[in-house]
Amino acid sequence: MEIPVYLFTGFLESGKTKFIQEMMCDDRFNEGEKTLLLVFEEGEEEYQPKYFASENVHIEEIEDIEDITTETLTMLEKKHGAKRVIIEYNGMYEVGKLFDILPDNWVMAQTLMIADSNTFLNFNANMRQLTFDKMQVSEAVIFNRFDNSKDKLEFHKIVRSAGRRIDILYEYNDGHVEPDKIPDPLPYDLNAPIVEIKDEDYAEFYRDLVEEGDKYEGKILSFKGIVAVDKTLPKKTIVVGRHIMTCCEADIFYGAFVCTYTQTIELKKRDWVKVTAKVRFAKHEVYEGVGPIFEAISIEHTQKPDPELATFN
């Protein structure tokens, strides 16, 4: 049986416990199903189960994630007869550590990041990798303890560096919540006959195509990239893209796409090229499923961009 998992991340004293406490006191969410609440950190605020809307909530405190295995989690599920799991996760742990030990039948239903707006910018400046780690898996980031002295754009830009689809909410001290309404226009014109991707916009382009590929179907695009060749690929097929840094040097990856061409041109590994190509989506072994195929109209050798590494603006 699949067990839905509700994951709440954020740093110490960010308000996760208060948020979950209020949620469990609401009979619209807590209707009586047996719930396992896993707590991976101990803050100043403690849960008060006597106020929960149902008594079928079983709290298990986890002192160290290194001591927990998949078998441990399965045992806790069976011990409490859990039909769902809620996790308050320690902000100093990478989310990947948790995902690695989740039982196969535990299915992520929702992931939220709770952030104290008074400390978030400082955490992001000093522990960028841990902050980004939480944002990139979240459906929404909720900035609590917000007030009009703060610039929403600062918070907005940081979240958008992790994803364009993440909802952003601002919870004010008086309790009212405002959704983020700051527009996110693309830095290029998708309606142009040839969509020119500037060197500084490659990271944004890569993420948007991966997240919202449908709107690129049939478009003609032009961009610079570095060539990767592989003997296992069909003739006149290469992979072309750029190295992208999402938040720090530890997170650099090669963000690239399959490209086919018909012209006569010698291409070898690490060549820099400018590609003008039409995009279609099809199954390909590189993607292990469906992905964008760039059918080149032209490929020409070019100078590498400066800086060579693509980042989010």
C-alpha positions in Angstrom: 0.0 0.0 0.0 1.3 3.5 -0.9 1.9 5.8 2.0 1.7 9.5 1.2 4.5 11.6 2.7 4.2 15.3 3.6 7.7 16.8 3.9 8.4 20.1 5.7 11.9 21.5 5.5 13.6 24.6 6.8 16.2 25.7 9.3 16.0 25.6 13.1 13.4 28.0 14.5 11.9 28.7 11.1 8.4 27.9 12.3 8.0 24.3 11.0 6.7 22.9 14.3 4.2 25.7 14.7 3.0 25.2 11.1 2.6 21.4 11.5 0.9 21.9 14.9 -1.7 24.2 13.4 -2.2 21.8 10.5 -2.8 18.8 12.8 -5.3 20.9 14.9 -7.4 21.4 11.7 -9.9 18.6 11.3 -10.0 19.4 7.5 -6.5 17.9 7.3 -6.5 15.6 10.4 -9.6 13.6 10.0 -8.5 10.6 12.1 -6.3 8.6 9.8 -3.3 7.0 11.5 -0.4 9.4 11.1 3.3 8.9 11.7 5.0 12.3 12.5 8.8 12.0 12.2 10.7 14.8 13.9 14.3 15.2 12.8 15.2 18.1 15.0 14.3 19.5 18.4 13.6 23.2 18.6 12.3 25.5 21.3 8.7 24.9 20.4 7.2 21.4 21.2 4.2 19.6 19.8 1.1 19.6 21.9 -0.8 16.5 20.8 -3.7 17.2 23.2 -4.8 19.9 20.8 -4.6 17.8 17.7 -7.9 17.2 15.9 -7.4 13.4 16.2 -5.5 11.2 18.6 -4.3 8.9 15.8 -1.0 10.9 15.5 2.2 9.1 16.7 5.3 11.2 17.1 8.7 9.6 16.7 11.8 11.8 17.3 14.9 11.0 15.2 18.2 12.1 16.9 20.5 11.5 13.9 19.6 10.6 10.3 22.7 8.5 10.1 21.1 6.0 12.6 18.0 5.6 10.4 17.6 3.0 7.7 14.8 2.0 5.3 14.1 -0.9 7.5 13.7 1.4 10.5 11.2 3.5 8.7 9.2 0.5 7.6 9.2 -0.8 11.1 7.8 2.5 12.4 5.1 2.4 9.7 4.0 -1.0 10.8 4.3 -0.3 14.5 1.8 2.5 14.3 -0.3 1.2 11.4 0.4 4.5 9.6 -1.6 5.5 6.6 0.4 8.6 6.0 3.7 10.2 7.1 4.5 13.7 8.0 8.2 14.7 8.3 9.7 17.7 10.0 13.2 17.7 8.5 16.4 19.1 9.9 17.6 22.0 7.8 21.2 21.0 8.3 20.6 17.6 6.5 20.6 17.4 2.7 17.2 16.2 1.4 18.9 13.5 -0.6 19.9 11.7 2.5 16.2 11.3 3.4 15.2 10.3 -0.1 17.8 7.6 -0.2 16.2 5.8 2.8 12.5 6.2 2.2 10.7 2.9 1.7 9.6 2.2 -1.9 5.9 2.5 -0.9 6.4 5.9 0.7 5.3 8.4 -2.0 6.0 12.1 -1.8 2.6 13.9 -1.7 3.8 17.4 -0.8 7.0 19.2 0.0 7.1 22.7 1.6 9.9 24.8 2.8 9.2 27.0 5.8 11.5 30.0 6.2 11.9 32.8 8.7 12.1 35.9 6.7 14.2 37.5 9.4 17.0 35.0 9.0 16.6 33.5 5.5 18.8 35.9 3.7 21.6 35.3 6.1 21.2 31.5 5.9 21.2 31.8 2.1 24.4 33.9 2.1 26.3 31.6 4.4 24.8 28.2 3.7 23.7 28.6 0.1 24.0 24.9 -0.8 21.8 23.8 2.1 19.2 26.5 1.3 19.1 25.6 -2.4 18.9 21.9 -1.5 15.6 22.6 0.3 14.1 25.0 -2.3 14.7 22.9 -5.4 12.5 20.0 -4.1 9.8 22.2 -2.7 6.4 22.9 -4.3 6.2 26.1 -2.3 8.4 28.3 0.0 6.5 30.1 2.8 8.3 33.1 4.2 6.8 33.7 7.6 7.2 36.7 10.1 7.1 39.0 7.0 6.6 42.7 7.1 6.5 45.7 4.8 10.1 46.7 5.6 11.4 43.7 3.6 11.9 43.7 -0.2 10.0 40.8 -1.7 12.2 40.9 -4.8 15.2 39.8 -2.8 13.4 36.7 -1.6 11.8 36.1 -5.0 15.1 36.1 -6.9 16.6 33.5 -4.5 13.7 31.1 -4.9 13.5 31.6 -8.6 17.2 30.5 -8.9 15.9 27.1 -7.8 12.9 26.9 -10.0 10.3 28.9 -11.9 7.4 26.6 -10.7 7.9 27.0 -7.0 5.1 28.9 -5.3 6.1 31.7 -3.0 4.0 32.8 -0.1 4.5 35.7 2.4 2.9 35.2 5.8 2.7 38.5 7.8 2.9 38.9 11.5 -0.8 39.5 11.7 -1.5 36.1 10.1 -2.6 37.1 6.6 -0.8 35.4 3.7 0.0 37.0 0.3 1.0 35.0 -2.8 4.0 36.3 -4.7 2.9 38.2 -7.8 6.2 39.3 -9.2 6.3 38.5 -12.9 9.0 36.3 -14.3 9.4 37.1 -18.0 11.9 35.1 -20.0 15.0 37.0 -21.1 14.4 36.1 -24.7 11.4 36.3 -27.1 9.9 32.8 -27.7 7.8 34.3 -30.5 10.8 35.4 -32.6 11.4 33.6 -35.9 14.8 32.5 -34.4 15.0 32.6 -30.6 18.4 33.9 -29.8 19.7 32.6 -26.4 22.4 35.0 -25.1 25.4 33.5 -23.4 24.3 34.9 -20.0 20.8 33.4 -20.3 21.8 29.8 -21.0 21.1 28.5 -17.5 17.6 30.1 -17.4 16.9 28.7 -20.9 18.0 25.2 -20.0 15.8 25.1 -16.8 12.8 26.5 -18.6 13.0 24.1 -21.5 13.3 21.2 -19.0 10.4 22.4 -16.9 8.1 23.6 -19.6 9.2 21.9 -22.8 5.8 21.9 -24.5 6.1 25.6 -25.4 9.4 25.0 -27.2 8.0 22.4 -29.6 8.7 23.5 -33.2 10.6 26.6 -32.2 13.9 27.5 -33.9 16.6 28.4 -31.4 20.2 29.6 -31.5 22.7 29.1 -28.7 26.3 28.4 -27.9 27.4 25.1 -26.4 30.2 22.6 -26.0 30.2 19.4 -27.9 30.2 15.9 -26.4 30.5 12.9 -28.7 29.9 9.2 -28.0 30.5 6.2 -30.2 27.2 4.8 -29.0 25.2 7.7 -30.6 23.9 7.4 -34.1 25.9 8.9 -37.0 25.7 12.7 -37.1 24.3 12.9 -33.6 26.0 14.8 -30.8 25.2 16.2 -27.4 25.7 19.9 -27.0 25.2 22.2 -24.0 27.1 24.0 -21.2 28.2 23.4 -17.7 25.8 25.1 -15.3 26.3 26.1 -11.7 23.0 26.0 -9.8 24.2 27.3 -6.4 27.9 26.5 -5.8 30.8 24.6 -7.3 29.6 21.3 -5.8 26.4 21.5 -8.0 28.0 22.1 -11.4 26.5 19.8 -14.1 26.5 19.5 -17.8 23.1 20.8 -19.0 22.9 19.6 -22.6 20.6 18.3 -25.3 20.7 15.8 -28.2 21.5 17.5 -31.5 21.2 15.9 -35.0 22.7 17.5 -38.1 23.1 16.8 -41.8 25.8 19.3 -42.9 29.4 18.3 -43.4 31.4 19.5 -40.4 34.1 17.9 -38.2 33.0 17.9 -34.6 35.1 16.6 -31.7 34.8 16.5 -28.0 35.0 19.9 -26.3 34.5 21.9 -29.5 32.6 25.1 -28.9 29.8 25.6 -31.5 26.9 27.8 -32.2 23.8 25.8 -33.1 20.7 27.0 -34.8 18.1 24.2 -34.7 14.4 23.3 -34.6 13.2 21.6 -31.5 11.0 18.5 -31.5 10.4 16.0 -28.7 11.0 12.3 -29.1 12.3 9.2 -27.2 16.0 9.0 -27.1 18.4 6.8 -25.1 20.3 9.8 -23.8 17.1 10.9 -21.9 16.0 7.4 -21.0 12.6 8.5 -22.3 11.2 11.5 -24.2 13.3 14.7 -24.5 14.1 17.6 -26.8 15.9 16.8 -30.1 17.6 19.7 -31.7 17.5 19.3 -35.5 20.3 21.5 -36.6 19.7 24.0 -39.4 23.3 25.1 -39.0 26.3 24.4 -36.8 29.4 26.5 -36.8 32.6 26.6 -34.7 32.7 29.6 -32.3 34.7 31.1 -29.4 33.7 30.0 -25.9 31.7 32.5 -23.9 33.1 34.5 -21.1 32.5 33.4 -18.4 32.5 29.8 -19.7 30.4 28.6 -16.8 26.6 29.3 -17.1 24.9 30.6 -13.9 21.4 31.9 -13.1 21.2 35.7 -13.3 
